[in-house]
Structure formats: structure tokens, C-alpha cells
Amino acid sequence: MRILVSLLGGLLFGLGLTVSDMIDPARVLGFLQVADGSWDPTLAFVMGGALVPMAIAWAVRRRLSAPVCGGSFPEPASATIDARLLAGSALFGAGWGLVGFCPGPAFAALTQGGGPVLIFVAAMIAGFWIGGRLVLRGSGTG
């Protein structure tokens, strides 16, 4: 049941990205063009619109003792800001600002096809794999 709910959530997220045109890197890059007067506020509205259902979800979650689909709620993530977090955030932001894609929209954009999207997703997956190997090597388990 958890897999089905996750699949449906991912499909809904991808549909939302497609309907809002956030799978178009030009739309995202337009949001980042603040200095030259061609700013496109669409991404701000999409993010603002996502806050409402997320706020409702968090309010409902606070009233639940266990997840609806079973299991237990995950422990809160660490609040520690370390070098790995800062480096990962910088890489994510630089990649997002250079090409206009982050993982969700990139995977959703695969439905539209096109060489640049395929190249980006392949490079992203390679980066995930390399990053995972480096983390394992640094922890002494890989």
C-alpha cells in the first residue's frame, strides 16, 4: 500500500509540474532573472500554491499517532549544518541556476523527450551514484 501511495503521489507531483510548466527550464531560469527586468514570477506562485496543501498535511500529521499506510513516522532529520550539507546545497543551487532543472522536473520532462533532458538526467543519475560512492568511502563502509 505504501508503494502505491508513493507512486500516486509521484504521479500527482509530476502532473502538477507539467501543468504549471515547471518542466520547462526557460520558465525556471526566467524566475532567476531578477536583475535584468525579465523576471517571471510563475515559480513563486507554484511554490506558494504548494504551501497550502503541505500546511494541511502537516496539521493532519500532528494529529496522527502512526502513518495511515502503516509503519512508523521517520525520525526528524539532523538539524546540524555541516560541510556536506553546504556543499550539496551549493551544487544543487548551481546546477538548478545553470540549467533550470532539479530532479523532479527533470524526470517529469522526460515525458516530453529531447536530447538535453536525457543528457541532464543521465548526468544527474551519474552524480547521484558518484556522490553515494564518495559518502560510503568517507564512512569507511564502501
ZAMIKE-753752 format. One record per residue: x, y, z of N, C-alpha, C in turn. Coordinates in steps of 0.1 Angstrom, whole numbers. Layout:
residues N
     n.X     n.Y     n.Z    ca.X    ca.Y    ca.Z     c.X     c.Y     c.Z
       X       Y       Z       X       Y       Z       X       Y       Z
...
This chain:
residues 142
     n.X     n.Y     n.Z    ca.X    ca.Y    ca.Z     c.X     c.Y     c.Z
       8     -12       0       0       0       0       9      13       0
      20      12       7      29      24       8      35      27      -6
      38      16     -13      43      18     -27      33      24     -36
      21      20     -35      10      25     -43       8      40     -40
       7      43     -27       5      57     -23      17      66     -28
      29      61     -27      41      68     -32      40      70     -47
      36      60     -54      35      61     -69      25      71     -72
      13      71     -66       3      81     -69       7      95     -65
      14      96     -54      20     109     -50      30     115     -60
      39     106     -65      48     110     -75      42     114     -88
      31     106     -92      24     109    -105      17     123    -103
      11     125     -92       4     138     -89      14     150     -90
      26     147     -84      36     158     -84      41     160     -98
      43     150    -106      48     152    -120      37     159    -128
      24     155    -126      13     162    -133      13     177    -129
      15     180    -116      15     194    -112      26     201    -118
      38     195    -119      49     202    -126      47     204    -140
      40     194    -147      37     196    -161      27     207    -164
      16     206    -156       5     216    -158      10     230    -155
      19     232    -145      24     245    -142      36     249    -151
      40     241    -160      50     243    -169      64     244    -162
      66     238    -151      78     239    -144      88     228    -150
      84     221    -160      93     212    -166     100     219    -178
      97     232    -180     104     240    -190     115     248    -183
     128     244    -186     139     251    -179     138     266    -181
     133     271    -193     133     285    -195     124     292    -185
     113     285    -180     104     291    -171     111     293    -157
     119     283    -153     127     283    -141     138     294    -142
     145     294    -153     156     304    -155     150     318    -155
     138     319    -160     131     332    -160     128     337    -146
     126     328    -137     124     332    -123     136     337    -117
     148     332    -122     161     336    -116     166     349    -122
     159     354    -133     164     366    -140     158     379    -133
     162     382    -121     157     393    -114     163     406    -118
     176     406    -121     183     418    -123     180     425    -136
     177     418    -147     175     424    -160     161     428    -164
     152     427    -154     138     431    -157     129     421    -164
     134     409    -167     126     399    -173     121     388    -164
     120     392    -151     116     382    -141     103     376    -144
     102     363    -143      89     355    -144      85     350    -130
      75     355    -124      71     351    -111      63     338    -110
      62     331    -121      53     318    -121      58     308    -110
      71     306    -109      76     297    -100      72     301     -85
      73     313     -82      69     318     -69      54     314     -66
      45     316     -76      31     312     -74      30     297     -72
      37     289     -80      37     275     -79      41     271     -65
      52     276     -60      57     273     -47      47     277     -36
      41     289     -38      31     294     -28      19     285     -28
      15     281     -40       3     272     -41       6     258     -34
      19     254     -34      22     241     -28      22     242     -13
      24     254      -7      24     256       7      10     253      14
      -1     255       7     -14     253      13     -16     238      16
     -15     230       5     -18     215       9      -7     210      18
       5     215      17      15     210      26      13     214      41
       8     226      43       4     230      56      -7     222      62
     -17     218      53     -28     210      58     -23     196      61
     -14     191      53      -8     177      55       0     177      69
       7     187      72      15     188      84       5     189      96
      -6     196      94     -15     198     105     -22     184     108
     -25     177      97     -31     163      99     -21     154     105
      -9     155     101       2     146     106       3     147     121
       3     160     126       4     162     140      -6     155     149
     -18     152     143     -29     146     150     -28     130     149
     -20     125     140     -19     111     138      -8     104     148
     -11      93     153      -1      86     161       8      77     152
       3      73     140      10      64     131       6      68     117
      14      65     107      11      67      93      -2      59      89
     -10      65      80     -22      58      76     -19      45      69
      -8      44      62      -4      32      54       4      22      62
       6      24      75      13      15      84      27      20      86
      34      12      94      48      16      98      48      26     109
      59      34     108      61      44     118      66      57     111
      64      68     117      69      81     111      85      81     113
      92      86     103     106      86     104     111      96     114
     122      94     119     128     104     129     131     117     122
     131     128     129     134     141     123     148     140     117
     151     147     106     164     148     101     173     156     110
     186     154     109     195     162     117     194     177     115
     195     185     125     194     199     123     208     205     122
     218     196     121     232     201     120     235     206     106
     241     218     105     246     223      93     261     220      92
     265     211      83     279     207      82     284     209      67
     296     206      65     302     208      52     295     201      41
     291     188      43     284     180      33     271     187      29
     263     192      39     251     199      36     253     212      28
     263     219      32     266     232      24     271     229      10
     280     219       9     285     215      -5     274     210     -14
     265     201      -8     254     196     -16     244     207     -20
     241     216     -11     232     227     -14     238     236     -25
     251     239     -24     258     247     -34     257     241     -48
     260     228     -48     260     220     -61     246     220     -67
     236     218     -58     222     217     -62     218     231     -68
     221     242     -61     217     255     -65     224     259     -78
     237     256     -79     244     259     -91     239     252    -103
     236     239    -101     230     231    -112     217     237    -116
     208     240    -107     195     245    -109     196     258    -116
     205     267    -112     206     280    -118     212     280    -132
     221     270    -135     227     269    -148     218     263    -158
     210     253    -155     202     246    -165     187     246    -163
     183     251    -151     168     252    -149     161     240    -145
     168     229    -141     162     217    -137     166     213    -123
     157     207    -116     161     200    -104     155     186    -106
     158     176     -97     154     162    -100     139     160    -104
     130     165     -97     116     163    -100     112     167    -114
     114     180    -117     111     185    -130     118     178    -142
     131     174    -139     139     167    -149     132     154    -153
     128     146    -142     122     133    -145     109     135    -152
     101     145    -148      88     148    -154      90     153    -169
     101     160    -172     104     165    -185     108     153    -195
     111     142    -189     114     130    -198     102     127    -206
      90     130    -201      78     126    -209      77     135    -221
      84     146    -222      84     155    -234      95     151    -243
     105     143    -238     116     138    -247     126     149    -249
     135     147    -258     145     157    -261     159     153    -256
     169     155    -264     183     151    -260     188     158    -248
     186     172    -247     191     178    -235     186     173    -222
     173     169    -221     167     164    -209     174     150    -206
     175     142    -216     181     129    -214     196     130    -209
     203     139    -215     217     141    -211     217     146    -196
     209     156    -193     208     160    -179     205     149    -169
     194     142    -172     190     131    -163     201     120    -162
     208     117    -173     219     107    -172     230     113    -163
     234     125    -165     244     131    -157     240     132    -142
     227     135    -140     222     136    -126     223     122    -119
     219     112    -126     220      98    -121     234      94    -118
     243      98    -127     257      95    -125     262     103    -113
     258     115    -112     262     123    -100     257     117     -87
     244     112     -87     239     105     -75     248      93     -71
     251      86     -82     259      73     -79     273      77     -74
     279      86     -80     293      90     -76     292      96     -62
     283     105     -59     281     110     -46     279     100     -36
     270      90     -39     268      79     -29     280      71     -27
     288      69     -37     301      61     -35     311      69     -26
     311      82     -28     320      91     -20     316      91      -6
     303      91      -3     298      91      10     301      78      17
     299      67      10     303      54      15     318      53      18
     326      57       9     340      57      11     345      65      23
     338      77      25     342      85      36     337      80      49
     327      71      49     322      65      62     329      52      65
     338      48      56     346      35      58     338      23      55
     326      24      49     318      12      46     318       8      31
     326      16      22     325      13       8     338      11       1
